[in-house]
Each structure stands twice: as C-alpha cells, then as structure tokens.
C-alpha cells in the first residue's frame, strides 16, 4: 500500500509552526549569549595558575560534559523548586539548562583556542612589559578567536537542535508546536517532515552567516 502524502492540513497550521520556530530561535539565541559569557569565565578559570580557580571550573565542565542534557532540563524545572523554593517557568528553566551546559562546552572551545597559540606569543608579550591579563586581552585572544570559530559554530548548532528538549517542559518551541499540529491533523509524516525542513533551513542559513563572518574576520586579521 502506497502512502498518500498530503501536506495541506499541515500548511493550514503553518502559523503554529512559525511561532515554534521563532521561539526556538529565541531560546537558542539567549542560551548562546549566556553560555558564551559563562564559557569564557570558565575557560579563564581553568587556565588560571590558581588551583582554587581551576578545580571548580574543571568540576563544572566535566559534570555538564558527561551528563545528559534532558537531566538538566528536568532538574532546573522540577528539582530546583523543591531544593531551593525557586519556581521557574518552562522558558527560564530551558534557558538555564541550555546556557549552563553550553557554557561548559564553550569553555573547552575557548580553552583549546587559547592553548593553541604558540608560547612565543606569551613570551613576546611579557618581554615588552605586559602582564598576563594584558597579554591575554591584547595578544592571545585576538589570535585565538579565528581558531575558535569553527568549533564554536558547531557547538551552537548542537545547542539549537537541543532546544527541542524544551518540549518536555511544554515550552512552545518548534517540536512542541509540531506535536500540537500533529494532534489536530493526524499527519505525523507530513508534520515532522516540515519540521525537519524548517530546522534545515534555519541551520543552513546560520551556517552561511557564520562562514561569512569568518571570512570577514580572516580578512580583517
């Protein structure tokens, strides 16, 4: 028996999927911004000569890199109110889960970029009288940024796809909206095909923008 594809019922609910796509972009963008800030702080802590800074940063990174993302979603949404009497709505819980996890991965991206810079750069900065902080800011980071871009973009793509887990908290991102459309149309093949195409368009577009930014950065350097 040949399956009769029919996308019309899904297209009649395209507004719901568009809203889900907007919410996906919103949660991804906010999580990336927060994750970058956290990741840079963790990377600098892990590179610090002080064990008091390195140890907690390393523990944080290893915890988030070796535990499933969905556990973080559930923990912030269900466990935090019990343990700390702090109730978060689905959006806040999802952003907190995604930004902390992505911060751990971004930290390794930043650390890898920094340690890849030749030791002679540090020595040259020290020779002209720069402190370690000045050398990091003026010499090391500007060179490391170009090497960080590809893994940074890849990690951001993974984060964007992981936003689908927010559907488990009933947040109206793309996958959750797709489930609502499916419950009304009973056309799962068509619904999830459209969802896959929307993710594809979103990430291909972001990838093209990232490559353009990388080319401009390379030209500027």
Secondary structure as UniProt FT lines:
FT   HELIX           8..11
FT   TURN            12..13
FT   HELIX           14..46
FT   HELIX           51..65
FT   HELIX           69..74
FT   HELIX           75..79
FT   HELIX           80..84
FT   HELIX           90..115
FT   HELIX           119..127
FT   TURN            128..129
FT   HELIX           132..135
FT   HELIX           136..140
FT   HELIX           141..162
FT   HELIX           163..169
FT   HELIX           174..185
FT   HELIX           188..220
//
